[in-house]
């Protein structure tokens, strides 16, 4: 779903690796603009801490498997239904803490990612929304 506005995104990603083990920190921040209906979605931030393990598959070194465990924090600011008059949507915004696991598989120039995150604490839209388990599947071509 798009916001219908011009938004700005910032991403920070840092990885420390010692042989087969790695620790990754990733944080993103989205600064939302106002759309043509004068609605402004709340700014958003997501942060993840991942513990990764590199495993080569086969002798050719062309395949790599990287399973991971992660903990995340998601935050969203409140929406404005009428931005010009500062009319807030009180049933928006909130935050959650999540635990997850996943795997990255790389074969030559193709990457596949599958992961799941489940909230273990949440306070979203003043309790009117309950966040469920997130499932993700991604296909990448590396060039």
C-alpha positions, 0 to 999 in steps of 0.5 A: 500500500502506498501513502500517495505522498512523497516520503523519505527513507533512511537505512543503516546496516552494520555487520560484524563477522568472525568466521562463520558467525555474524551479528547484524544491526539494521535500522530504517526510518521513513519520514512520511509526507502529506498526500493530496487529501491532506492525510499524513501517515505516521512516520515509521521506524524498524530496527533488527538485531540478527545473529547469523551463521554462514554455511557453504553448501557443496564443494563448488562454493557457489551456494551459501546458506545463512540461517538467522535469529532476530529480535526487532522493534517496530514503531509508527507515529500517529496519522493525521486525517487533516494535516493542515488543521492538526486533526490526529487519527487517535487509532493509529501509531504504536510500537511492538517488539518481535522475535523471529527466525529465517534463512537466506539461500544464495546460489550463484547470482540468485538469493532467496530469503524466507523469514517469520517474526512474531510479536511478543509485546505490542501497543498498536493503535491504542489496543484496537489492532493486534499485530499477527505473525509476519511471514516474508519471502523474497527473491533477489537477483545479484548483479 
